[in-house]
Amino acid sequence: MGIWNLYFILKLLLLWAGIIGFHVLPNFVFALLLAVRLRPRWARIARQVIAIPAGVALLYYDSNLPPFARFVEQLPAMLQFRFSYIIELLGRFVSVRDWLLLAILVLVYWIVNRWLRVTTFVLLALLIVPGALRVGTLVSVSPVIAAQGDGATVAAAGAAGGATGAGSAAAAGAAAGAGGFLTGNGDVPLGASPNAALNSFYARELTRAVSLPAQVGAGPDYDIIFLHVCSLAQDDLDVDNLNNQPLLSRFDFVFKNFNSAASYSGPAAIRVLRASCGQPTHKALYDPAGPQCYVMSDLKNLGFTPTLAMNHDGHFDNFMQEVQQNFNIQGITPFDNTHTRVAMKAFDETPIRSDGDVLQSWWKQRMSMPDKRVALYYNTISLHDGNRLEGSKLTSVQSYPIRAKAVFDDFSQFIDTIAKSGRKAVVVFVPEHGAALRGSKLQISGMREIPLPEITHVPVGVKLVGFGNDATAAHGTPVTISTPTSYLALMTLVSHLIANNPFAGTPDLAQYANDLPQTAFVSENEQTTVMKYDSKMLIRGADGVWLDLKSLE
């Protein structure tokens, strides 16, 4: 096989290190075809021409990268990445230390190949090493625990849009056994198969919605401000020891077990802007929802003037357009942030503005507005992977804790500014998804193709600015919601605050968190679903096969 021996040795070492998977049969057949002696020179050349792309394709197939079709789909977006970010990403796949080891491997191979028939040992290793590592069968290293087999489809569950009805509710109740929405600590109720259980989950979610009050409770006027933060999960806080940030101790309500259900910004924004209804399928996010689902139009009907602001231009992946559409209100224009300070550059070199400058400027404008009540949706991408601080040579991973502390400080100062103005506000802090700082064997640091719990378990808090005597700090121990929740619970809490004005006196805050709806753990992207089922975390890819996540780690 000549130099191709190095290819297979390298793959076996990557397998041993847990960096890639390994499909034994395709690799062994490929090696045999390369080992066959061919006398005509033209035949040897033709084999090499065919083998090079085949070898690259097989390596991609063995890797934990997304399906190749997904890679092709995302290629136009990836071509916008700046060169230094591409180098940073390549370094996450193969570090400098790994390149040095590769150089040593080449040297050792060159010496050994002069005395031994390396091909024989490589062919044996292709069969022995995967078996020794217990990586699976000759076809796949991944143990299949369940496959498609039920007649219903998730698409059918999502086809109803936002419709509700007694018939669908009864069917959902029957599917759930006891009519519950979850079992255990966020498990989806058991079904005939994982697919059937997932379909029943989505069918039940179609029956759920928040009933907002007919009018705002009596008391002082206040604003509602949603701070939607890209790339911040609880796991990211743990990785960089950021749990002691002052902002995180100022919330009056804290959600400890919140699932954002998505690991990309567009779907996450749609989900939070449709938080008044149960969790839809990923596909259903791009279909119109029932009018009762849209948060900002609901708030407008209650007298809150809807506004939109971001610390970026929202051009990437049509983010701004998706947000405006899901306000479900005509004529929504974003706050002009172009006069604020540029704090960093995004992975495509577009400017990212200082959160503090944008929010303080927006608040100055808000104070000049005659509106009694305003609702703001604010989106920040300051923590997005690939961002580069102005004047810094740090990689985006190295600068993450610096950027995170700046975001927390800016938000905290914004809360202080509101308090000092004498106005009152309900500030909702909710991340879109995590940054995937830790990475795993399934995907490198920064990759979010698989919506793992470490990415979608996000820290959510609500601050009542102007509540009680101390307007700038938390009031004792915050009300903690530890049950499995998602957007429906968050919007239910907001609904309770609207119905019973918390700024009319000093009511017991715990009452607002009573009977918040729980939601089983299901996270989803276009081609991948992660579900907590039968005390296991299951994952389903584009091939429709369910796998136990633990078996892949």
Residue pairs with C-beta under 8 A, 6 or more apart in sequence:
1 8
1 31
1 34
1 35
1 119
1 122
4 31
4 34
4 51
4 55
5 109
5 113
5 118
5 119
5 122
6 105
6 106
6 109
7 55
7 59
8 27
8 31
8 122
8 125
8 126
9 105
9 109
9 122
9 125
10 102
10 105
11 20
11 22
11 27
11 59
11 62
12 22
12 125
12 126
12 129
13 105
14 20
15 21
15 22
15 62
15 129
15 130
15 133
15 135
16 129
16 133
18 441
19 441
20 59
20 62
20 63
20 64
21 62
21 63
21 64
21 135
21 141
21 142
22 62
22 130
22 135
22 141
23 58
23 61
23 62
23 139
23 140
23 141
24 126
24 127
24 130
24 135
24 136
24 137
24 138
24 139
24 141
25 138
25 139
26 58
26 61
27 58
27 62
27 126
28 123
28 126
28 127
28 138
30 51
30 54
30 55
30 58
31 122
31 123
31 126
32 123
33 47
33 51
34 47
34 51
35 119
35 123
38 44
38 47
57 68
60 68
60 71
61 68
64 441
64 442
64 443
65 71
65 443
66 74
66 449
66 527
67 527
67 541
67 542
69 542
70 449
70 526
70 527
70 542
77 316
77 317
80 316
80 347
80 348
81 89
81 347
81 348
81 386
82 345
82 347
82 348
82 349
82 386
82 388
84 388
85 347
85 386
85 388
85 396
88 386
88 395
88 396
88 397
89 444
89 446
92 439
92 444
92 445
92 446
93 444
94 102
109 118
112 118
130 136
130 141
135 141
136 142
136 143
142 547
142 551
142 552
143 547
143 548
143 551
144 545
144 546
144 547
145 536
145 538
145 546
145 547
145 548
145 551
146 193
146 194
146 195
146 538
146 545
146 546
147 544
147 545
147 546
148 193
148 195
148 544
148 545
149 193
149 195
150 191
150 192
150 193
150 195
150 196
150 199
152 195
152 196
152 199
153 199
154 195
154 198
154 199
154 202
154 281
154 283
155 281
155 283
156 199
157 199
157 202
157 203
157 206
157 281
158 202
158 280
158 281
158 283
158 284
158 287
160 168
160 206
161 284
161 287
161 288
161 289
161 290
162 206
162 209
162 277
162 280
162 289
162 290
162 292
162 293
163 206
163 290
164 206
164 207
164 209
164 290
165 207
168 203
168 206
168 207
169 207
171 203
172 179
172 200
172 203
172 204
172 206
172 207
173 179
173 204
175 189
175 191
175 196
175 200
175 203
175 204
176 189
176 200
176 204
177 189
177 190
180 189
181 189
181 204
181 208
181 517
181 518
181 519
181 520
182 188
182 189
182 484
182 518
182 519
182 520
183 189
183 190
183 520
184 532
184 535
185 484
185 532
186 257
186 259
186 484
186 518
186 519
186 520
186 521
186 532
187 520
187 521
187 532
187 533
187 534
187 535
188 197
188 198
188 200
188 201
188 520
188 521
188 522
188 531
188 532
188 533
189 197
189 200
189 201
189 520
190 197
190 533
190 534
191 197
191 198
191 199
191 200
194 531
194 533
194 538
194 540
194 546
195 544
195 546
197 531
197 533
198 522
198 529
198 531
201 520
201 522
201 531
202 279
202 280
202 281
204 278
205 277
205 278
205 279
205 280
205 519
206 278
206 280
207 278
208 277
208 278
208 488
208 517
209 276
209 277
209 278
209 290
209 292
209 293
210 275
210 276
210 277
210 488
210 491
210 492
210 495
211 495
212 276
212 298
212 302
212 495
212 498
213 302
213 495
213 498
213 499
215 302
215 303
216 302
216 303
216 373
216 498
216 501
217 498
217 499
217 500
217 501
217 504
218 501
218 504
219 501
219 502
219 503
219 504
219 505
220 424
220 466
220 501
220 503
220 504
221 372
221 373
221 423
221 424
222 373
222 423
222 424
222 425
222 426
222 466
222 501
222 503
223 304
223 366
223 373
223 374
223 375
223 376
223 418
223 423
223 424
223 425
223 426
224 299
224 304
224 373
224 374
224 375
224 376
224 425
224 426
224 428
224 494
225 375
225 376
225 378
225 425
225 426
225 427
225 428
226 272
226 295
226 375
226 376
226 377
226 378
226 428
226 430
227 378
227 380
227 411
227 427
227 428
227 429
227 430
228 268
228 269
228 272
228 377
228 378
228 379
228 380
228 430
228 431
228 432
229 380
229 383
229 407
229 429
229 430
229 431
229 432
230 265
230 379
230 380
230 381
230 382
230 383
230 384
230 431
230 432
230 433
231 381
231 383
231 384
231 385
231 431
231 432
231 433
231 434
231 435
232 383
232 404
232 407
232 431
232 434
232 435
232 458
232 459
233 431
233 433
233 434
233 435
233 436
233 454
233 455
233 456
233 457
233 458
233 459
234 434
234 457
234 458
234 459
235 434
235 437
235 438
235 454
235 455
235 457
236 242
236 400
236 404
236 434
236 435
236 436
236 437
236 438
237 243
237 248
237 404
237 459
239 437
239 438
240 400
240 401
240 404
240 437
241 401
242 401
242 404
242 405
242 408
245 404
245 405
245 408
246 408
246 409
246 412
247 408
247 409
247 411
247 412
247 415
247 429
248 408
248 459
248 461
249 474
250 412
250 415
250 461
250 463
250 473
250 474
251 429
251 461
251 462
251 463
251 474
251 478
252 461
252 462
252 463
252 464
252 467
252 474
252 475
252 478
252 479
252 509
253 461
253 462
253 478
253 479
253 480
253 481
253 493
253 509
253 512
253 513
254 459
254 460
254 461
254 478
254 479
254 480
254 481
255 459
255 460
255 461
255 481
255 485
255 489
255 490
256 480
256 481
256 482
257 457
257 481
257 482
257 483
257 484
257 485
258 430
258 457
258 458
258 459
258 460
258 485
258 486
258 489
258 490
259 453
259 456
259 457
259 458
259 484
259 485
259 486
259 519
259 521
259 522
259 523
260 268
260 271
260 430
260 431
260 432
260 433
260 456
260 457
260 458
260 486
260 523
261 267
261 268
261 271
261 279
261 451
261 456
261 486
261 487
261 522
261 523
261 524
262 268
262 271
262 282
262 432
262 433
262 451
262 456
262 523
262 524
262 525
263 433
263 434
263 436
263 448
263 449
263 450
263 451
263 452
263 455
263 456
263 523
263 525
264 433
264 448
264 525
265 317
265 319
265 381
265 432
265 433
266 317
266 318
266 319
266 322
267 282
267 285
267 525
268 432
268 433
269 319
269 322
269 323
269 326
269 379
269 432
270 285
270 286
270 322
270 326
271 279
271 280
271 285
271 487
272 295
272 430
272 432
272 487
273 294
273 295
273 296
273 323
273 326
273 327
273 377
274 280
274 285
274 289
274 293
274 294
274 295
274 326
274 487
275 295
275 487
275 488
275 490
275 491
276 292
276 293
276 294
276 295
276 298
276 488
276 491
277 289
277 290
277 292
277 293
277 488
278 488
278 519
279 486
279 487
279 488
279 519
279 522
280 289
281 524
282 524
282 525
282 526
291 297
291 328
292 298
294 326
294 327
294 328
295 491
296 306
296 326
296 327
296 328
296 329
296 332
296 375
296 377
297 306
297 327
297 328
297 329
299 306
299 375
300 306
300 329
300 375
302 373
302 498
303 372
303 373
304 373
304 374
304 375
305 369
305 371
305 373
305 374
305 375
306 327
306 329
306 332
306 374
306 375
306 377
307 335
307 362
307 366
307 374
307 375
307 376
307 377
308 323
308 324
308 327
308 332
308 333
308 334
308 335
308 376
308 377
309 334
309 335
309 337
309 358
309 359
309 362
309 376
309 377
309 378
309 379
310 320
310 334
310 335
310 337
310 358
310 378
310 379
310 380
310 381
311 337
311 340
311 343
311 352
311 353
311 354
311 355
311 358
311 379
311 380
311 381
311 382
312 346
312 350
312 351
312 352
312 353
312 379
312 380
312 381
313 320
313 350
313 351
314 320
314 321
314 323
314 334
314 379
315 350
316 346
316 348
316 350
319 379
320 334
323 377
323 379
324 332
324 334
327 377
335 358
335 361
335 362
335 365
337 353
337 358
337 361
339 361
340 353
340 354
340 357
340 358
340 361
341 353
341 354
341 357
342 351
342 352
342 353
342 354
342 390
343 352
343 353
343 354
343 355
343 357
343 382
343 389
343 390
343 406
344 352
344 382
344 387
344 388
344 389
344 390
344 403
345 351
345 352
345 387
345 388
345 390
346 352
346 381
346 384
346 386
346 387
347 384
347 385
347 386
347 387
347 396
352 381
352 382
352 387
354 410
355 380
355 382
355 406
355 407
355 410
355 411
355 414
356 406
356 409
356 410
356 413
356 414
358 378
359 378
359 410
359 411
359 414
359 417
360 413
360 414
360 417
362 376
362 378
363 414
363 417
363 418
363 421
366 374
366 376
367 421
367 423
380 407
381 387
382 403
382 406
382 407
383 400
383 403
383 404
383 407
383 435
384 396
384 435
385 396
385 397
385 435
385 436
385 446
386 396
386 446
387 396
387 399
387 403
388 394
388 396
388 399
389 399
389 402
389 403
392 399
394 402
396 446
397 437
397 445
397 446
400 435
400 437
411 429
415 427
415 463
415 465
415 472
416 472
418 424
418 425
418 427
418 465
418 466
419 465
419 466
419 471
419 472
422 466
423 465
423 466
424 464
424 465
424 466
424 467
424 503
425 464
425 465
425 466
426 462
426 463
426 464
426 465
426 494
426 497
426 502
427 462
427 463
427 464
427 465
428 460
428 462
428 490
428 494
429 459
429 460
429 461
429 462
429 463
430 458
430 460
430 490
431 458
431 459
431 460
432 458
433 448
433 451
433 455
433 456
433 458
434 448
434 454
434 455
434 456
434 457
434 458
435 446
436 443
436 445
436 446
436 447
436 448
436 452
436 454
436 455
437 445
437 446
438 445
438 454
439 445
439 446
439 447
440 452
440 454
440 553
441 552
441 553
442 450
442 452
442 552
442 553
443 449
443 450
448 455
449 525
449 527
449 528
450 525
450 528
450 530
450 539
451 523
451 524
451 525
451 528
451 529
451 530
452 523
452 530
452 549
453 521
453 523
453 530
453 537
455 523
456 523
456 530
460 490
461 478
462 490
462 493
462 494
462 497
463 474
464 497
464 502
464 503
464 509
465 471
466 503
467 475
467 502
467 503
467 506
467 509
468 475
468 506
475 509
479 509
479 510
479 512
479 513
481 489
481 493
481 513
481 516
483 489
483 516
483 518
484 518
484 519
484 520
484 521
485 516
485 517
485 518
485 519
486 519
488 517
488 519
489 516
489 517
489 518
489 519
492 516
492 517
493 512
493 513
493 516
496 511
496 512
496 513
496 514
497 512
500 507
500 511
500 512
502 509
502 512
520 531
520 532
521 530
521 531
521 532
521 537
522 529
522 530
522 531
522 532
523 529
523 530
523 531
524 530
527 541
527 542
528 539
528 540
528 541
528 542
529 539
529 540
530 537
530 538
530 539
530 540
530 549
531 537
531 538
531 539
531 540
532 538
536 548
536 549
536 550
537 548
537 549
537 550
538 546
538 547
538 548
538 549
539 546
539 547
539 549
539 552
540 546
540 547
541 547
